[in-house]
Amino acid sequence: MSDLALPAIGLGTSGMTGDECVESVRAALETGYRHIDTAQMYDNEPAVGAGIRLADVDREDVVLASKVHPENLAYEDAKRTAEESLVRLGVDRLDMLYVHWPTNAYEAEETLRAMDELHDAGVTRHVCVSNFTPELLDEARDILDADIAANQVECHPLLPQDELRADAAEDGHTLVGYAPLGQGKIFDVPELQQVAERHSTSPAAVCIAWAIRKDALVPIPKASTEEHLEANVAASRLELTDEDMATIDGIEEQRRLIDPDRAAWNQ
Ligand SMILES: NC(=O)c1ccc[n+]([C@@H]2O[C@H](COP(=O)([O-])OP(=O)(O)OC[C@H]3O[C@@H](n4cnc5c(N)ncnc54)[C@H](OP(=O)(O)O)[C@@H]3O)[C@@H](O)[C@H]2O)c1
C-alpha cells in the first residue's frame, strides 16, 4: 500500500509549452494547486520546472509527476531519460514517475526493473503507471518491489472506470483521472447540464466535483487561463448530493476520447 497522499485536484499540462506553460504552472501553484502533471512526451518539462521556480511556493510542498515516453521504456533508456527529465525540470527528484503507456518499448520485466532502480536511487519518490488495465496492474505488482502509487487513466462521467477504481481502492493506490473534463467535449450531456443547473454552476465544475466524490480518484484537469484554474479549484469545493451522483452515474452514454489504439504512438 502506497503512502502517497495527493491533494483533491491536480493540474494537467499536456498541450501547453513555452511561456504559456510557465505562466499556467506559476499561476496554478499560487492559486493553491500542489500537484503538477507533465511527461517527456509533452515537450514542456523545462517550462514546468521554470513555473515551479517562479511560484512563491516551496518545492517541497509540490507533488511533481512526469512520465517516461513509451519509446523510452527499454531498461537503459528508461533510466537515462528519467535522469534527463530531472535536468530538464531543474529538480533533484520527482515525486511521481509513470510508465506513460505499456506499449512500444514496454517490456514488463525490463521496464519495471528500471522503475524500481530509479525509485531506489531517489530519482522518484513513487513508482506509477498509466493506461494500465487490471491484468497489466497484476503483472506489474508481481514484478515490482516498490508499491504502485498511482495508475493514471482517462476518467470522467462518460468513462467512470469502476473496475480500475475498485482495484485502486483495494490495492491502496490512487486512480489519477486524465481528461476529467472530457477535453471540453462532454459539456452538452443533459445530465451534467441538469446537475449544473441545480447548483447554478457549470458542467465543468460538475465533472470535477463528481470525480472528487468518487473513492480513490484524483482528477487532473488541464487549464491554461486563470479563470479556468480558479473555477476548477472552486469546483473542488462543490458538494454534490447523492441524488446528483445518481443522476450522473445514470448517464448511459459511454465515451472514450483517447483511443487505446493510438497507444502505439506511431503517428
Ligand atoms: N497519461 C496519459 O496517457 C494522458 C493522456 C491525456 C491526458 N493526460 C493528462 O491529463 C491532463 C488533462 O487531460 P486533457 O488535457 O486531455 O483534458 P481535460 O483536462 O479534460 O480538458 C482540458 C480542456 O478543458 C478546458 N477547461 C479547463 N477548465 C475549464 C473550465 N473550468 N471550464 C471550461 N473548460 C475548461 C481547457 O481549456 P484551457 O486550456 O483554455 O483552460 C482545455 O481545453 C493532461 O493535461 C495531461 O496532463 C494524460
The ligand as a MOL file (V3000), in Angstrom:
LIG
                    3D

  0  0  0     0  0            999 V3000
M  V30 BEGIN CTAB
M  V30 COUNTS 48 52 0 0 0
M  V30 BEGIN ATOM
M  V30 1 N -1.4640 9.5390 -19.1600 0
M  V30 2 C -1.9650 9.7870 -20.3500 0
M  V30 3 O -1.8730 8.9700 -21.2820 0
M  V30 4 C -2.6890 11.1040 -20.5540 0
M  V30 5 C -3.4730 11.2930 -21.6910 0
M  V30 6 C -4.1550 12.5180 -21.8050 0
M  V30 7 C -4.0300 13.4900 -20.8130 0
M  V30 8 N -3.2300 13.2720 -19.7230 0 CHG=1
M  V30 9 C -3.0730 14.2800 -18.6370 0
M  V30 10 O -4.3600 14.7100 -18.1930 0
M  V30 11 C -4.4620 16.1220 -18.2870 0
M  V30 12 C -5.8910 16.5520 -18.5320 0
M  V30 13 O -6.4360 15.9760 -19.7070 0
M  V30 14 P -6.7470 16.8020 -21.0360 0
M  V30 15 O -5.8890 17.9990 -21.0580 0
M  V30 16 O -6.6340 15.8700 -22.1790 0 CHG=-1
M  V30 17 O -8.2950 17.1790 -20.9260 0
M  V30 18 P -9.2470 17.9210 -19.8410 0
M  V30 19 O -8.4920 18.3180 -18.6460 0
M  V30 20 O -10.4350 17.0520 -19.6910 0
M  V30 21 O -9.7460 19.2030 -20.6660 0
M  V30 22 C -8.9050 20.2940 -20.9260 0
M  V30 23 C -9.7380 21.3280 -21.6890 0
M  V30 24 O -10.7730 21.8250 -20.8400 0
M  V30 25 C -10.6770 23.2530 -20.7830 0
M  V30 26 N -11.0700 23.7010 -19.4290 0
M  V30 27 C -10.3380 23.6550 -18.2880 0
M  V30 28 N -11.0500 24.1350 -17.2410 0
M  V30 29 C -12.2690 24.5030 -17.7400 0
M  V30 30 C -13.4210 25.0530 -17.1550 0
M  V30 31 N -13.4950 25.3360 -15.8490 0
M  V30 32 N -14.4880 25.3170 -17.9750 0
M  V30 33 C -14.4470 25.0300 -19.2950 0
M  V30 34 N -13.3700 24.4930 -19.8980 0
M  V30 35 C -12.2830 24.2170 -19.1300 0
M  V30 36 C -9.2430 23.5730 -21.0930 0
M  V30 37 O -9.1900 24.8840 -21.6430 0
M  V30 38 P -7.9800 25.9390 -21.3620 0
M  V30 39 O -6.7010 25.2280 -21.6760 0
M  V30 40 O -8.3270 27.0510 -22.2950 0
M  V30 41 O -8.0410 26.3550 -19.9260 0
M  V30 42 C -8.9140 22.5190 -22.1350 0
M  V30 43 O -9.3880 22.8870 -23.4150 0
M  V30 44 C -3.4950 16.4480 -19.4260 0
M  V30 45 O -3.1700 17.8130 -19.4640 0
M  V30 46 C -2.3410 15.5330 -19.0900 0
M  V30 47 O -1.5680 16.0860 -18.0250 0
M  V30 48 C -2.5820 12.0760 -19.5800 0
M  V30 END ATOM
M  V30 BEGIN BOND
M  V30 1 1 1 2
M  V30 2 2 2 3
M  V30 3 1 2 4
M  V30 4 1 4 5
M  V30 5 2 4 48
M  V30 6 2 5 6
M  V30 7 1 6 7
M  V30 8 2 7 8
M  V30 9 1 8 9
M  V30 10 1 8 48
M  V30 11 1 9 10
M  V30 12 1 9 46
M  V30 13 1 10 11
M  V30 14 1 11 12
M  V30 15 1 11 44
M  V30 16 1 12 13
M  V30 17 1 13 14
M  V30 18 2 14 15
M  V30 19 1 14 16
M  V30 20 1 14 17
M  V30 21 1 17 18
M  V30 22 2 18 19
M  V30 23 1 18 20
M  V30 24 1 18 21
M  V30 25 1 21 22
M  V30 26 1 22 23
M  V30 27 1 23 24
M  V30 28 1 23 42
M  V30 29 1 24 25
M  V30 30 1 25 26
M  V30 31 1 25 36
M  V30 32 1 26 27
M  V30 33 1 26 35
M  V30 34 2 27 28
M  V30 35 1 28 29
M  V30 36 1 29 30
M  V30 37 2 29 35
M  V30 38 1 30 31
M  V30 39 2 30 32
M  V30 40 1 32 33
M  V30 41 2 33 34
M  V30 42 1 34 35
M  V30 43 1 36 37
M  V30 44 1 36 42
M  V30 45 1 37 38
M  V30 46 2 38 39
M  V30 47 1 38 40
M  V30 48 1 38 41
M  V30 49 1 42 43
M  V30 50 1 44 45
M  V30 51 1 44 46
M  V30 52 1 46 47
M  V30 END BOND
M  V30 END CTAB
M  END
